[in-house]
Amino acid sequence: MPLKAHLIEFRNRLMVSAAAIVLGAIVAWIIYPTVYEQLTLPFTEYKRANPDSVVTLNFGNATSAFTTQLGLSLFTGVILASPIWVWQIWAFILPGLTKREKRMSIGVFATALPLFLGGCYFAYVTLPKALLILFGFTPDDDKSSNIQQASDYFTFITRFILAFGLAWLLPVFLVGLCAIGVLSGKTLKKSWRVAILLIFIASAVITPTPDPFTMFLLAGPLCLLYFIALGVCLLIDRRRVEAGEEPDWSDLPDDQASPLR
C-alpha cells in the first residue's frame, strides 16, 4: 500500500474513533446527573457520617458548571468508546504483521481492553473509600471546612481513574515483550524484588495524591498482576524450549559453562 493510502486509512480510522468518542460523550451528557451523583458519592457519604462537617464542592464562576459537565462527558465518552478506538488502532496495525504476530496481537487486544476497563472500574469502586479517609483529616470544629473547587476535584477523579486503567496494562506489556523475545520469565523471576520496589515508586508518582492509602490501592493489584504475568512468561519459556526455539542452556546461570556438542 502506498504512503497516500496509509494516510487515508489513518484519517478514516481516526475519524471513526473521534465519532465514537463524540457519541459516547453525547450519551454521557444525557446521563450526566447519574455520573455526577456517582462521582460525588464520597461527599454524600461523608456528610451522612459527619453532619456537622462542611465538605462540599464550589463552582467558582458562571461557566464552571458547564465546563465541568462538558469535561466529564468527554472523559466518560472516551471510556465508553474505548472498545471502538482500541479496535481501530489494532486494525490499522494488523495488515503489516506476520501470521505469528497477528495471533499474538489478538491475544494482546483480548486482554488489554478488559484490563484497562477493569482498572478503571477498580479505581471507581475504591475511590469513595480513599476520599472518605482523606476527608477524615479535616478538623471537626466550627472553624474548619473542606470546600473544594469543582474543577480541581473532577480533575483529580479523572486522573485517578485513568492512572489505574493504564497501570493495569502492565502484564500485557510484560507478556508481549516475553513473546517477542525481549524479556524472559527467568529474568522477571530473578528481578521480582526490584520490580516490586519500582511498582511502589511508580504508584507513589502516578497517584494524584501523596497519601499512602491510594498508593497501596494501586500498588497492591499491580504486584498481583506482575506475578500473574511472571507465571505466563515462565510458561512461554517452557513451551519455547520444548519446541526447540530456545537452546537447552538458556536457563543456566551466567557463571556456569554450557554443555558442548
SULNORPE-V723143 format. One record per backbone hydrogen bond with DSSP energy under -1.0 kcal/mol. NH is the residue of the N-H (numbers start at 1). CO is the residue of the C=O. Records with the same first field share a line. If there is no record, write none. Layout:
NH->CO / CO
//
This chain:
6->2
7->3
8->4
9->5
10->6
11->7
12->8
13->9
14->10
15->11
16->12
17->13
18->14
19->15
20->16
21->17
22->18
23->19
24->20
25->21
26->22
27->23
28->24
29->25
30->26
31->27
35->31
36->32
37->33
38->34
39->35
40->36
41->38
44->40
45->41
46->42
47->43
48->44
49->45
50->46
53->50
56->146
58->148
67->63
68->64
69->65
70->66
71->67
72->68
73->69
74->70
75->71
76->72
77->73
78->74
79->75
80->76
81->77
82->79
85->81
86->82
87->83
88->84
89->85
90->86
91->87
92->88
93->89
94->90
96->93
97->94
102->98
103->99
104->100
105->101
106->102
107->103
108->104
109->105
110->106
111->107
112->108
113->109
115->111
116->112
117->113
118->114
119->115
120->116
121->117
122->118
123->119
124->120
125->121
126->122
127->123
130->126
131->127
132->128
133->129
134->130
135->131
136->132
137->134
138->135
141->139
146->54
148->56
150->58
153->149
154->150
155->151
156->152
157->153
158->154
159->155
160->156
161->157
162->158
163->159
164->160
165->161
166->162
167->163
168->164
169->166
170->167
173->169
174->170
175->171
176->172
177->173
178->174
179->175
180->176
182->177
183->177
188->184
189->185
190->186
191->187
195->191
196->192
197->193
198->194
199->195
200->196
201->197
202->198
203->199
204->200
205->201
206->202
207->203
215->211
216->212
217->213
218->214
219->215
220->216
222->218
223->219
224->220
225->221
226->222
227->223
228->224
229->225
230->226
231->227
232->228
233->229
234->230
235->231
236->232
237->233
238->234
239->235
240->236
241->237
242->238
243->239
244->241
245->240
250->247
252->249
256->253
//
